[in-house]
Amino acid sequence: MVSWSGGRGKAAREAVRHPVFARYYARAALGAETGMGIAGVRRRLLAGLSGRVIEIGAGTGLNFARYPDSVAEVVAIEPERLLRQRAFEAALRAEVPVDVVPGCAEALPVKSEAFDAVVLAQVLCSVRDVPRALAEARRVMKPGGEVRFFEHGRGGGRAMALTQRTLDLTVWPLLCGGCHLARDAVPALRDAGFELGPYRRMLIPEKGPVLPSSYCVLGTAWRPLSTGPGRRPIT
């Protein structure tokens, strides 16, 4: 089943418009799948998922073809119109049911505790309000539900950290669709009340020049079943 949902309330409106960046991103992301090894990272990100999944910030839908057949349904949220159209086209080719929905991370147009897993792939860098977006992710998950995340963010030594902060305060968000370089998904998830599971920090690409956007993290977190001590992350 593939459908185009109109969403509800504020989330149904065009929350994000970056048409120039969206066209560039659609081409660059496709090239990075093989040229930078991201296709393999996506496979690891999604391996073993099952049940109902919500993917927040689906972009052009590059994850859709890599969901295992144990996934019953994917609801893919994408606020940018051009990227959403590409995602809809990708959904038509997917082997699992994908419903592409307009909406923003800070106001997800879905019911509470409706999903077994949340997928965050290169999205926390560009949301307007990270704590609010993660609170929404937690709201829509069932207790014990799983978060799979693959994000880029803060990394490197003092010089790189200064470069990332400077770019964030100047041209980078303007040129890159609201993206920020100096955010860190791991403490953000912890602060939002998730239990951190195994995660791995990596460089993308693994070989070649190290860019301000090269510092990535791939990992797992959970919405706790109850309050109490959580799992310790594996570094």
Order of alpha helices (4+ residues) and beta strands (2+ residues): alpha-alpha-beta-beta-alpha-beta-beta-alpha-beta-alpha-alpha-alpha-beta-beta
